[in-house]
């Protein structure tokens, strides 16, 4: 699968958080997140491994019992079933890959 960059196709599951699935295959799915300063991603779990990279901005990530100050260029990997969330400290852009494919993130 190949997709050209586009400013279309974003959805907003939470206030201050926009997301767009970029590409997906049989085993992985890549999503771009546009995160507004002051917004929060509530702590949650899911059965997917989640690997992320912060393209720009700054976040406080909560991964299990640890928390991290993430800055542009930092990355993470969250095992399935680990509780996680984030506070958005600056307008940010993150790219995350999920495995297996998150059915709820597939384009409609």
HUMOFEN-V879090 format. One record per residue. N is the residue number from 0. RES is the residue in three letters. SS is DSSP state (H for helix, E for strand, - for the rest). BURIAL is b if it has 16 or more other ideal C-beta (glycine too) atoms within 10 Angstrom, else e. Layout:
BEGIN
n & res & ss & burial
N & RES & SS & BURIAL
N & RES & SS & BURIAL
END
This chain:
BEGIN
n & res & ss & burial
0 & UNK & - & e
1 & UNK & - & e
2 & UNK & - & e
3 & UNK & - & e
4 & UNK & - & e
5 & UNK & - & e
6 & UNK & - & e
7 & UNK & - & e
8 & UNK & - & e
9 & UNK & - & e
10 & UNK & E & e
11 & UNK & E & e
12 & UNK & E & e
13 & UNK & E & e
14 & UNK & - & e
15 & UNK & - & e
16 & UNK & E & b
17 & UNK & E & b
18 & UNK & E & b
19 & UNK & E & b
20 & UNK & E & b
21 & UNK & E & b
22 & UNK & E & e
23 & UNK & E & b
24 & UNK & - & e
25 & UNK & - & e
26 & UNK & - & e
27 & UNK & - & b
28 & UNK & E & b
29 & UNK & E & b
30 & UNK & E & b
31 & UNK & E & b
32 & UNK & E & b
33 & UNK & E & b
34 & UNK & E & b
35 & UNK & - & e
36 & UNK & - & e
37 & UNK & - & e
38 & UNK & - & b
39 & UNK & E & e
40 & UNK & E & b
41 & UNK & E & e
42 & UNK & E & e
43 & UNK & E & e
44 & UNK & - & e
45 & UNK & - & e
46 & UNK & - & e
47 & UNK & - & b
48 & UNK & E & b
49 & UNK & E & b
50 & UNK & E & b
51 & UNK & E & b
52 & UNK & E & e
53 & UNK & E & b
54 & UNK & E & e
55 & UNK & E & e
56 & UNK & - & b
57 & UNK & E & b
58 & UNK & E & b
59 & UNK & E & e
60 & UNK & E & b
61 & UNK & E & b
62 & UNK & E & b
63 & UNK & - & e
64 & UNK & - & e
65 & UNK & E & e
66 & UNK & E & e
67 & UNK & E & e
68 & UNK & E & e
69 & UNK & E & b
70 & UNK & E & e
71 & UNK & - & e
72 & UNK & - & e
73 & UNK & - & e
74 & UNK & E & e
75 & UNK & E & b
76 & UNK & E & e
77 & UNK & E & b
78 & UNK & - & e
79 & UNK & - & e
80 & UNK & - & e
81 & UNK & - & e
82 & UNK & - & e
83 & UNK & E & b
84 & UNK & E & e
85 & UNK & E & b
86 & UNK & E & b
87 & UNK & E & b
88 & UNK & - & b
89 & UNK & - & e
90 & UNK & - & e
91 & UNK & E & b
92 & UNK & E & e
93 & UNK & E & b
94 & UNK & E & e
95 & UNK & E & b
96 & UNK & E & b
97 & UNK & E & b
98 & UNK & E & e
99 & UNK & - & e
100 & UNK & - & b
101 & UNK & - & b
102 & UNK & H & e
103 & UNK & H & e
104 & UNK & H & b
105 & UNK & - & e
106 & UNK & - & e
107 & UNK & - & e
END
